[in-house]
């Protein structure tokens, strides 16, 4: 697949995800809900319907497609994952966290609304994600739904993304810089965990074998690490216009990154190694894994 073909596929998937998110974040109440408050719903929509690459849902969808599975339920699972990602961005942007004013080229939720609304919007996005993931339309098999809910909780929570954010905040305040192993752990949790789950979820939905799940996990871990290094390089070399958010904030806040430890050239070499690791992890699947392999290469080459 050419770079243009992959880009077009990413764009098409993002459009499909946007459409489903529009429906999931409508004013129509679900059974058992009271009417949805307009202001809270507007803040949630502001957080989720601002575009973005939709890489996490793309990975889930393409991993399921690796096993010739697609459809409405897979799209729902992908949207649930994207809601968790969007919640994390809303909370990360708060003054108590990264204190960002710009996200995807627009004011962050706490700037467009207020801090209290942003907190509630993040809480509600996270809760809605589990509602969607655990609901019968996502998968007919209740055991698969239970595994998806448990997996999402563990990758997003205390021992995953939220725990990684805590480590990141502690590192900013520590008088001692983190070493390389500590940075790798932090990044595997804060950024890598949801990317890894995206791939594992596609395998769970497809009832992949234990060996296939091992291959997918190796790919997901390498991809997550590559994504974070690429992001750190972009923060150093990119502009606010390219990124859709403030550039150079990692150095500004003394963030713990591999770029800061290794230097830009060694970080780029490490990025290339991780991409090859991700590509090679999918070798057992043959040519049908080419889209996921190209996605790993795209992650390293992206400029926004």
N, C-alpha and C positions, 0 to 999 in steps of 0.2 A: 504494500500500500504506500502510495506517495505521501509526502508531507501534506500536500493540498487535500488529498482524499481523507486523510486522518483528521485534518482540521475541519473539513466539511462534516465528517461524521460526529465530531465533538459538538459542532454547532447545532446539528440536527437533534442530537440527544439532549443538549441543553434546552432547546426549544420545546421538546416533548416534556422535559422535567418542569419547565416553567409553566406549561399549560396545566399539568396535573397539580402543581403547587397552587396555582390560581384557584383551582377547584377545591383543594383541601383547605385553603385559607379563605373560603367564601363566608358570607354572613349567615349561611344556612347552618342551623344548629344540628348536631348529631343527636341520636336518641339518648336521652338521659342528661343532656346539656340544657342549661338555661340559655336565654338569648346571649349571644356573644357581644361583649362591650365594644362599641365602635372604635374607641380610641386605642384600645389594646390590640384589636384586630388590625387597625391601620399601622401600628408600630411593627407588628409581626410581618405584615406584608412589605413594609419598607425594608425590613431586614432581609427578606427572602426573595423578593421579586426585583432585585436590582441587577440581575444578570450574574456574571461570574462564569467560570469555566465549567462548573458542575463536574469536576474530575472524579469525586468520590462516587456519585451515582453512575457516572460513565463506567468506572471500573467494575462496579457491581453488575451492571447490565451486560458488559462485554464478557465478564467471567461466566455469567450464566449462559451467554450465547456460545461460549466455548464448548458447552455441553448441549448445544442446540435447543436451549430454552429461552423463551422470551414471552412477553405478555403483560397484562394489566397488573398481576400480583407482583411481578418483578419490578415494575415501575413504581408501585407503592412502596416496596422495600427500599428502593433507591431514593425516593422522596423522603422517607423517614430518616434515612442516613443524612441527607442534605439538611433537613431541619435541625439535626443535632449539630452539624457543622455551623449552620447559621446562628444557632443559639450561642455557640462558643465565641463567635466573632462579636456578637452583641455585647457579651460580658467582657471579653478581652479588651474592647474599645473603651470601657468605662474608665472614669478618672482614677478609680482605685486600682485599676490594672495597668493597661498600656496607655491610657489617656489619649486616644486618637480622635481627631475631629472629622476624618475623611475615610470612607470605605467604599471601594468600587466607584470612586469619582463622585460620591454623594456624601452629604453630612451623615455621620454615624447616628444611630438611633437615639442616643442620649442627647445629641445636639438637635436633631430634628424634632424630638419630643421633650423628654426630660429624663433624669436618671432613674427615678422610680418606675416610670413607664418602661424604660429599657430593661430594667431588672425583671419586671413582670413579663415583658415580651420574651426574654430569654427563657425564663421559667416555663412559659406556656409553649414555646417551640419545642423544648425538650420533652415536656409531658405529652404533647401531641404526637411526637415521633414514636413514643412507646405505644400510644393508642393505635397508631397506624400499623406498626410492626406486629402487634399482638392480635390484630383484628382478622377475622376469618377471610375476608377478600384478599389479604396478602398471600396466604397459602392455605390450602385445604387441610394440610396435615398439622394438627395442633402441636406435635412434637417438634416439627421444623420451626413453627412460630415461636415455641418456647426457647429453642436454641438460638434463634435470631435475637429475641429479646434479651436473653442472658448474655450473649456475645456482645451486643451493643452496649449493655450496661457496663460490662467489664472493660471494654475498650474506651468508653467515654468517661468513666468515673474515677474512683479513688486510685486504682492501679493502672490508669490509662491517661486519657487526655487531661482531666481535671487535676490529677496528681502531678502531671508534667507541668501544668501551669503553676502549681504551687512551688515546684522545684525552681522554675524560672524566676518567680518573684523572690524567692529566698536568695537565689544566685545574684540578683541585682543588688541586694542589700548586704551581701557577704563581703568582708574585707579580703577574703582569699578567693582568687579566681578558680573556677572549676577546672579539673584536668580533663583530658580527652575522653576518658571512660565515663566520667560524670556527665559531660555534655552529650555523649551518645545516648546515655540512658534518658536524660531529660528530653531530648529530641524524639527518641523512639516513643516516648509516652505522649508528649504534647502534640506532635504533628503526625508521627508515624502510626499511632494506634488506630485512628479512624481510617487511614488509607489501607492498612492491613486488614481491618474488619471489612472494608468494601469488597476486597477480593475473597476473603473467607466466607462472607455472606453469600456471594455468588456461588461458591462451592457448596455451601450448606443447602441452599435452595435446590441445587442440582443433584443433591445426594452423591457428591463426589466421594471416591474411595479415600481411605486413610492416606495412601501414597500420593494421590492427586492433591489432597489437602496440604500435605507437606510441601509439595512443589509450589502450590499457590501461596502458602505462607512465606516461603523463601523469597518468592517474587515480591510479595507485598512488603516484607521487611526491607528489602533492598530498595524498592521503589520509594518507600516512605523516607528512608535516609537520604536518597538522591534528591527528592523533592525539597527537603529542608535545606540541604546545601545550596541547591539552585536558588531557593528563596533568599538565603543569606547573601549570596553573590549578587542577586538582583538588588537587594537592599543597599549594598555597597556601591554598585555600579549604575543602577537605574535611576530614573527621574520619577518625581511624583506623578507626572502625566502618564508615564508607562505603567506605573504600579497601581494607580487609582487610589493611593494613600501616601502618607508622608514617607519620603525616602530618607535613608541614613539614620533611622531611629535606633537601630541596633547599637551602633557606635555611640550614639547620643546617650543611651541608657546603660551603656556598658554591658550589653547582652552577652551571654555566654554562647559563642558560636564557634564552629570548627574553622571558619574563615579567619577569625581573630587569632586562633592558635596556630593554624597551619600556614596562613598567608594565602593570598588569592590564587597563586599558581598551583600550589599543592592541593588546595581545596578543589580546584577544577580537575586536577588529576584524579583525586578521590571520587569526585562526581562521575567521571567517566568509568572508573572501576565499578562503581555501584550499578551503573546502567548495564554494564556487561554482565554483572552478577544477576541482575533481574532478568535480563534476556536469556541467559543460560539456564536459569531455574525452570523455564518453561519449555526447554528442549524436548522433554518427553511427550509433549502434546503435538509436536510436529508443526506443520504449516498453519494449522487452524489457530495457533496462538499468536500469529503474526501481528494482529491488531494490538494485543496487550504488550507485545514486545516493542512495537512502534510507539506505543504510549509511553513506555519507559524512556525511549530516546527523545520523544517530544518534551518530556518533563525536564530533561537536561538542557534542551536547546531553547526553551521558552524565554521570551524577553518581557513578559508582563505577568 
